[in-house]
Amino acid sequence: MEIEAILKELERLGDHFPREALEAALAQREASTPHLLQAVEDATRNIGRGMPDEAYVLLFYALYLLAQFREEQAYPLIVELFSTHDEALFDANLTFVTETLARVLASVSGGDMRGIQSLIENPELNEYVRAAALRSLVCLVVNDLQPRDAVIAYFQSLFRERLERKYTFAWDVLVGCSLSIYPEELMPDIRQAFADGFVDDPGYIDLPYIEESLPTGREATLAKTLRDRHHQLIDDMIGEMEGWMYIPLDAYPSETESDYVQQPSVAPMPTQKKVGRNAPCPCGSGKKYKHCCLRK
């Protein structure tokens, strides 16, 4: 399959999952990589000019493919793309940011934390992007791309000086990420953050829960974290995307194939109402969204 045909097949949602095109792109890594990088560059250049329509999905295939390639040239481009202040990008693609961006960043970083750190430490950025960047550091640790001690030291610097000295969502996520890689050395800083009122989420994670988790031990904690798919690198992008890009016909009550509906969880969804972080969770749990399904 020629590169031009691959790109045409991947550009927009069609009536089938483009497995053949994706397999061809994976098989022709050297030839396809420049075009995938260009797709990310084009998305960055077009920020502020309006979101593409909901059928345009090349960017997301590109991000997944580059992540599976471990393509380090993609790292600064992806950091630049998600450094935008254009909230339309995040409103339309919140699922990708909250579910997958951390893993993509970790997969293309080659273990380099600098681009990730620039996202974390910029208080002007979208809060979910900063959260994804923090979680990507957990991915680096459990996948042996960064020593745990280096990330613990960086987390300590965030607790002590690098994060803004007021409550933001980043504080909640920092505490959660500390717990994911075993927080023993960070406990004085975590206790101080709670005392200072920087952690605003006792319904999600509170200090007694953290204290009680310590007997679990470092190795068991890290092993549990690695088993969570949210902390695994991108290794089977076809298997992952096929599972949610196209819903089987028998999932719908319709009797005719003409009623088949494609459900791209990652593609731009301008008509989907964004759930506010402090709004009731749509799942009906009675908790705030930030205390419930946002973390999932």
C-alpha positions in Angstrom: 0.0 0.0 0.0 1.5 3.3 -1.1 2.0 6.2 1.5 -0.4 8.4 -0.3 -3.1 5.8 -0.1 -2.4 5.2 3.6 -2.7 8.8 4.4 -5.9 9.2 2.4 -7.4 6.2 4.3 -6.4 7.6 7.7 -7.4 11.2 7.1 -11.1 10.8 7.7 -13.6 8.5 9.4 -15.0 6.0 6.8 -17.4 3.1 6.9 -14.8 0.7 8.4 -11.8 0.6 10.7 -8.6 1.2 8.5 -6.7 -1.8 9.8 -5.0 -2.4 6.4 -3.8 1.2 6.2 -2.5 1.2 9.8 -0.7 -2.1 9.3 0.9 -0.7 6.2 2.0 2.5 8.1 3.5 0.3 10.8 5.3 -1.8 8.3 6.6 1.3 6.5 7.8 3.2 9.5 10.6 5.0 7.7 8.4 6.2 4.9 5.4 7.1 7.0 7.1 8.9 9.9 7.8 12.2 8.0 4.1 12.4 7.0 2.9 11.6 10.5 5.2 14.3 12.0 3.8 16.7 9.4 0.3 16.0 10.6 1.2 17.1 14.1 3.0 20.2 12.8 0.0 21.1 10.7 -2.4 20.7 13.7 -0.2 23.1 15.7 0.0 25.6 12.8 -3.8 25.6 12.5 -4.6 26.2 16.1 -6.9 29.2 16.4 -8.2 28.8 12.9 -11.1 26.6 14.0 -11.3 22.9 14.8 -11.5 20.5 11.9 -14.8 18.7 11.5 -15.5 15.6 13.5 -14.6 13.2 10.7 -11.0 14.3 10.6 -8.9 11.8 12.5 -5.4 11.8 10.9 -3.9 13.7 13.9 -4.9 11.0 16.3 -3.8 8.1 14.2 -0.5 10.0 13.8 -0.1 10.5 17.6 -0.7 6.8 18.2 1.6 5.6 15.5 4.4 7.9 16.5 4.0 6.7 20.1 4.3 3.1 19.0 7.3 3.9 16.9 8.9 5.6 20.0 9.6 8.4 17.6 11.6 11.0 19.6 11.3 13.6 16.8 7.6 13.8 17.7 8.3 14.7 21.3 8.9 18.5 20.9 6.1 18.7 18.3 3.5 17.1 20.7 4.7 19.3 23.6 4.2 22.4 21.3 0.8 21.2 20.2 -0.5 20.8 23.7 1.2 24.0 25.0 -1.5 26.0 23.2 -3.9 28.2 25.2 -6.7 27.5 22.7 -9.3 25.8 24.9 -11.2 24.6 21.8 -8.6 22.0 21.2 -9.2 20.5 24.7 -13.0 20.9 24.7 -13.2 18.9 21.5 -10.6 16.3 22.5 -10.9 15.9 26.2 -11.0 12.1 26.1 -7.7 11.9 24.3 -6.1 14.3 26.8 -7.3 12.6 29.9 -7.0 9.0 28.7 -4.0 8.8 26.4 -1.8 11.9 26.3 0.3 10.8 29.3 1.1 7.5 27.6 1.9 9.2 24.2 4.2 11.7 25.9 6.0 8.9 27.7 6.3 6.8 24.6 7.9 9.5 22.5 10.1 11.1 25.1 12.9 8.7 25.2 13.1 9.3 28.9 13.7 13.0 28.5 11.6 14.9 31.1 12.3 18.4 30.0 9.4 18.9 27.6 7.0 17.2 30.1 8.3 19.5 32.8 7.6 22.5 30.6 3.9 21.5 30.5 3.6 20.7 34.2 5.2 24.0 35.3 3.2 26.4 33.0 0.2 27.6 35.1 -1.4 29.1 31.9 -1.9 25.7 30.3 -5.1 23.6 30.3 -5.3 21.8 33.7 -5.9 18.4 32.1 -2.7 18.7 29.9 -0.7 19.5 33.1 -2.3 16.4 34.7 -1.4 14.2 31.8 2.2 15.5 31.9 2.5 14.6 35.5 1.1 11.1 34.9 3.5 10.6 32.0 6.3 10.8 34.6 4.8 7.8 36.4 4.8 6.0 33.1 8.5 6.8 32.7 9.3 5.3 36.1 7.3 2.0 35.8 8.6 1.4 32.3 12.2 2.0 33.3 12.7 5.1 31.2 13.6 7.2 34.3 14.9 6.2 37.7 12.3 6.5 40.4 14.7 8.6 42.5 15.0 11.3 39.7 11.2 11.6 39.5 10.8 11.7 43.3 13.4 14.5 43.4 11.5 16.4 40.7 8.2 15.9 42.5 9.8 17.2 45.7 10.8 20.3 43.8 7.2 20.8 42.6 6.0 20.4 46.2 8.5 22.9 47.5 8.8 25.6 44.9 7.9 24.9 41.3 4.2 24.7 41.6 2.1 27.8 42.2 1.5 28.3 45.9 -2.3 28.0 45.7 -4.7 25.3 45.0 -4.8 24.1 41.4 -5.8 20.7 39.9 -2.1 20.0 39.5 -1.7 19.6 43.3 -4.3 16.9 43.4 -2.7 15.0 40.6 0.8 15.5 42.0 -0.3 13.8 45.2 -1.9 11.0 43.3 1.2 10.5 41.1 3.4 10.4 44.2 1.2 7.7 45.6 1.6 5.7 42.3 5.4 5.5 42.6 5.3 5.0 46.4 5.5 8.3 48.3 7.7 7.4 51.3 10.3 10.2 50.8 7.6 12.7 49.9 5.4 12.3 52.9 6.6 15.5 54.7 5.9 17.5 51.6 2.5 15.8 51.1 1.5 16.5 54.7 2.5 20.1 54.3 0.5 20.4 51.0 -2.6 19.2 52.9 -1.9 21.5 55.8 -1.5 24.5 53.4 -4.8 23.7 51.7 -3.1 23.1 48.3 -4.8 19.7 48.0 -8.6 20.2 47.5 -9.8 16.7 46.9 -10.3 14.6 50.0 -13.1 12.7 48.3 -10.6 11.4 45.8 -7.5 10.9 47.9 -7.0 12.0 51.5 -4.1 12.0 53.9 -5.2 9.0 56.0 -5.6 6.9 52.8 -2.0 7.8 51.8 -0.7 7.0 55.3 -2.4 3.6 55.2 -1.0 2.7 51.8 2.6 2.9 53.0 2.8 -0.7 54.4 2.1 -1.9 50.9 5.8 -1.3 50.1 7.6 0.2 47.1 7.9 -2.9 44.9 4.3 -3.9 45.3 3.1 -0.4 44.6 5.2 0.0 41.5 4.1 -3.5 40.2 0.4 -2.5 40.7 0.9 0.8 38.9 2.5 -0.9 35.9 -0.4 -3.3 35.6 -2.8 -0.3 35.1 -3.1 0.3 31.4 -3.0 4.1 32.0 0.6 3.7 32.9 1.7 1.5 30.0 3.4 2.7 26.8 1.7 2.5 23.5 2.5 -0.9 22.0 -0.7 -2.1 20.2 -2.3 1.0 18.8 -4.4 -1.0 16.3 -5.9 -3.1 19.1 -6.5 -0.1 21.3 -8.1 2.1 18.6 -10.2 -0.6 17.0 -11.8 -1.3 20.3 -13.4 2.2 20.6 -13.3 3.8 17.2 -15.9 1.5 15.8 -18.8 0.0 17.7 -20.1 -3.4 16.5 -23.5 -3.4 14.7 -25.0 -5.7 17.3 -24.3 -3.1 20.0 -27.3 -1.2 18.6 -31.0 -2.2 18.6 -31.3 -1.2 15.0 -32.2 -3.9 12.5 -30.6 -2.3 9.5 -27.0 -1.7 8.7 -27.9 1.8 7.6 -28.3 2.8 11.2 -24.7 1.8 12.0 -23.1 4.6 14.0 -19.4 5.3 14.3 -18.3 6.5 17.8 -14.9 8.2 17.7 -14.1 8.8 21.4 -11.0 10.8 20.4 -12.0 12.6 17.3 -13.3 16.2 17.8 -16.8 16.2 19.2 -18.0 19.8 19.1 -21.6 18.9 20.1 -20.5 17.1 23.3 -21.0 19.2 26.4 -17.9 19.4 28.5 -18.5 18.3 32.1 -17.2 20.8 34.6 -14.7 19.6 37.1 -16.9 20.5 40.0 -20.2 19.4 38.4 -22.0 16.3 39.5 -20.5 13.2 37.8 -22.6 12.0 34.8 -22.3 8.4 36.0 -24.8 9.2 38.8 -22.5 8.4 41.7 -23.5 11.6 43.5 -19.8 12.7 43.6 -18.3 15.7 41.8 -16.9 14.8 38.4 -13.3 15.5 39.6 -13.8 13.1 42.5 -15.1 10.3 40.2 -14.9 9.5 36.5 -12.5 12.3 35.6 -9.7 10.2 37.1 -10.8 7.2 35.2 
